[in-house]
Amino acid sequence: MIAMIRSEWIKLRRSVVWVVVALPAILTFAAGWLGGLEEGGGSWQQLLAIVSVMHGLLFLPLLVTILTAFVCRYEHQSGGWKQLLALPVSRYVVYTAKLTMVALLLALLQLLILAALLFIGTWQGYAEAIPWGALLASMLGGWAACLPLAALQMFAATWLQSFAAPVAIGTFFTLPNILIINSEDFAPYYPWAQPTLAMMPREQSMSFDAFGIASGTLPIVILVSFVAFYLVGWIYFTRKAV
């Protein structure tokens, strides 16, 4: 497994994927800083709410879509799948290594977003202490909420033999987020909306988040959907004809 992850790293280390990962953090910094200024300096909670909605609603779902398509891009070219699967390594290892690489890239993305938040708040001189618990919970929650979507998009990326098709599908299902995110009934079960729900700051005394979703519902849905999407994708990949 480690060798396969290292192989994926070698494929990506000189690609534009690093620009793709860094760009949301740059845009988040600009939008969060300007948003904070509009609020008269703002606070950590306000800044986190602004970034959570903007980043979780649009950037994260699109990035998951692009990254999963990217890690399969080389195999879609010139019979790459046949060459890769001819190696003495199981399909389970290949599939899991690619999904793990996507998870690692998303973790790096969330760290960059955290760094942007800290820089904005420090630069603007927020009077309150840095709420490390809320910031880390938001970043970790957003990352975890991306895993079911990553598993679903990995299935699409291995099923559709192109780079553009799974990206188009992911983009198509990301756009309704603006409407679905306000639905207490549908939002927790919509994979493209889950990152926003997981990143939104919560008051410790409240059992419901900013969108009215029970706090215990989302983690269960994320866990169950990740296992389901991963198993579906893995079973398909192990049985697909190359």
CORPEKA-V400846 format. One record per backbone hydrogen bond with DSSP energy under -0.5 kcal/mol. CO is the residue of the C=O (numbers start at 1). NH is the residue of the N-H. Records with the same first field share a line. If there is no record, write none. Layout:
CO: NH / NH
//
This chain:
1: 5
2: 6
3: 7
4: 8
5: 9
6: 10
7: 11
8: 12
9: 13
12: 15
15: 18
16: 19 / 20
17: 21
18: 22
19: 23
20: 24
21: 25
22: 26
23: 27
24: 28
25: 29
26: 30
27: 31
28: 32
29: 33
30: 34
31: 35
32: 36
33: 37
34: 38
35: 39
36: 41
37: 40
39: 42
43: 47
44: 48
45: 49
46: 50
47: 51
48: 52
49: 53
50: 54
51: 55 / 56
52: 56
53: 57
54: 58 / 59
55: 60
56: 196
58: 62
59: 63
60: 64
61: 65
62: 66
63: 67
64: 68
65: 69
66: 70
67: 71
68: 72
69: 72
70: 73 / 74
72: 76
74: 77
75: 80 / 81
77: 80
79: 83
80: 84
81: 85
82: 86
84: 87
87: 89
90: 94
91: 95
92: 96
93: 97
94: 98
95: 99
96: 100
97: 101
98: 102
99: 103
100: 104
101: 105
102: 106
103: 107
104: 108
105: 109
106: 110
107: 111
108: 112
109: 113
110: 114
111: 115
112: 116
113: 117
114: 118
115: 119
116: 120
117: 121
118: 122
119: 123
120: 124
121: 125 / 126
122: 125
130: 132
131: 135
132: 136
133: 137
134: 138
135: 139
136: 140
137: 141
138: 142
139: 143
140: 144
141: 145
142: 146
143: 146 / 147
144: 147 / 148
145: 149
146: 150
147: 151
148: 152
149: 153
150: 154
151: 155
152: 156
153: 157
154: 158
155: 159
156: 160
159: 161
160: 162
163: 167
164: 168
165: 169
166: 170
167: 171
168: 172
169: 173
170: 174
171: 175
172: 176
174: 177
175: 178
176: 179 / 180
177: 181
179: 182
180: 183
182: 184
183: 187
186: 189
187: 190
189: 191
190: 193 / 194
191: 195
193: 196 / 197
194: 198
195: 199
196: 200
203: 206
207: 215
209: 212
213: 209
214: 217 / 218
215: 219
216: 220
217: 221
218: 222
219: 223
220: 224
221: 225
222: 226
223: 227
224: 228
225: 229
226: 230
227: 231
228: 232
229: 233
230: 234
231: 235
232: 236
233: 237
234: 238
235: 239
236: 239 / 240
//
